[in-house]
Amino acid sequence: MSSTVGLIGTKLGMTHVFDETGNSVPVTVIQAGPCPIVQIKKPDTDGYSALQVGFSPVPKHRVNKPQQGHFKKAGVHTTRRLVEFRLQSIEGFEVGSELTVGQFEAGQSVNVQGRQIGKGFMGATKRHHFGRGPMSHGSKSHRIPGSIGAGTTPGRVYKGVKMSGRKPNKVTTVKHIEIVKVDAERNLLLVKGSIPGSTGAQVKIVPVKLGGQP
């Protein structure tokens, strides 16, 4: 293969390992791949170079008929998720082959993208760290958000006003994480520190040298 491609994985949890000097290093264990190559996109046909890979095998009946035909054409098992990785060059890659953790090495830097743990709906005081009102008897503004705009002018609420809502439950990327260990036999990656998402969440791992943006 001409270059290292990203992988899709599942966060298994956190633990710690000891380095050569005996220091304890906190790591996150990721079950990464294997990811079959389902489609190769080329500049002359699609306008850009990319690999479409699958992750998390599922029974055939769990995907619709067009997707079944897409996987059948590639000669790979149906998967729950399809993700694209853009590359400068697609030489050396073949449809039907698998991407594994063997392409990574200890000490390499990667970016990990995932969805943060959702904490549900919460009020403005907790969500945006607002200060509370007087707690004395007679006060009616203990934890209310306060005014959100004038009534006459502009006669509406501006976009972006800090109000109550869900938090955080959004996709985020942790950049330049060091790979501590690669276990090719069990398809495991041990990365230094924490990554977004709860145990069992799917994450996207992209080498920094590919541009850094998953």
C-alpha positions, 0 to 999 in steps of 0.5 A, a space after each residue: 500500500 502506498 500510504 497509511 489510511 485511517 481506521 474505524 474502531 470501537 472504544 473498549 475502555 481505559 486502563 494503564 500500562 507501564 513504559 520502559 522507565 516504569 512510569 504508569 501511562 493511562 491509555 484507551 483501548 480501541 478495537 480497530 478494524 479490520 475494515 474492508 475496502 468497499 469502493 475506491 473513488 478516483 478523480 476521473 469518475 468521482 472528482 477526488 481520491 478516496 477509499 470507502 471502507 466498512 466497519 462492524 459486520 451485520 447480517 445481510 437482511 440488516 441493510 437495504 437492497 441497494 446497499 446489498 448490491 453495493 457490498 456484493 459488487 465489492 465482494 465483501 461482507 455487509 457492514 453497519 457503517 461506511 466511511 470515506 478516507 480521502 488520500 493523495 494517491 490510491 495506488 496499491 489499494 484494491 477493493 475487497 482487501 482489508 485495512 488492519 491495525 498492522 499499518 500503525 506503529 507505536 509512537 505514531 501520532 493520530 487524531 481520534 474523532 468521536 461523539 461526546 457522552 450525552 448528558 441530557 437536557 439541562 437548564 441554562 445555569 448548569 449548561 452555561 455556568 450562569 450565576 444564580 439570583 438571590 436565594 432570599 425569601 421573596 426572590 423569584 429569580 433563583 435559577 432563571 436564565 433572565 432576559 433573552 432580548 427586548 420585545 419592541 426592538 428587535 422584536 425577536 430573539 437573536 441566534 446564538 443566545 445561551 439558553 437551556 438544551 442538550 449537552 454536549 452530545 456532539 462530534 469532537 476530535 482529539 488531535 495528536 494522540 500518541 499510539 502506545 502499543 499495537 496488538 495486531 493479533 487482536 486488532 487493538 490500538 492503545 492510545 495515550 490518554 482519553 478519547 471522546 465517547 462512552 464504552 462501545 462508541 465508534 471512533 474514527 482514527 486518522 494518521 496526522 500525516 494525512 492532514 490531521 482532519 478525520 
